[in-house]
Amino acid sequence: MKGLFQGFVMLAAALPALAQDVTYRQHIRPVWEDQCERCHGSSAPNYETFMGEPKKYEADDKGPRMDSYESLVFFVSGPREAGALMRRLDDGANTKDGQPGNMYRHLGRSDKRKANLQLFKQWIGEDAWVVKQTGELNQEDLQKIKAAN
Ligand code: HEC
């Protein structure tokens, strides 16, 4: 019985979270803290400031700040940068040239990277995960995005 129970626990741990269960607070925030915070945390400039002098901040390994639900979702469905998160994190499966986005490598090493990408995809919604420029996203694309808090 013990073996069976342990097997079950391990299986449950290995199963990806159900799509509707993925939330910012429970799943995305911890990954963000591990993988993104050092460059997009509270010491990073806000978007406006970053855009004023991007080269300067890039040289210092700082991207625009994304340290809250609102400031992260700005790069998912916000009017100015919608789709940026998908463009940057895609593994190349959805990009025109087959190259991964330049933040993909920050998702972790090998299996962890895959699992974290999967988590972000489930958070956005599997059928909402498209790689498009902000201006190419239409109302339908935007309405599919879940990105629950
Ligand atoms: C080593 C530092 C570093 C890490 C770690 C990092 N980033 Fe970045 N990120 C940057 C820099 C610098 C830029 C701005 C330069 C650029 O656009 O490539 C950027 C840009 C971005 C953009 C585009 C912002 C825009 O203006 O459209 C997104 C989205 C993004 N990062 C998401 C993430 C996510 C999500 C993670 C964690 C999985 C992450 N980044 C990890 C440094 C980092």
Residues whose N, C-alpha, C, O or C-beta is under 5 A from the ligand:
A	BS01	HEC	Q35 C36 C39 E58 D61 K62 G63 F75 E81 A84 L85 R88 M103 H106 L107
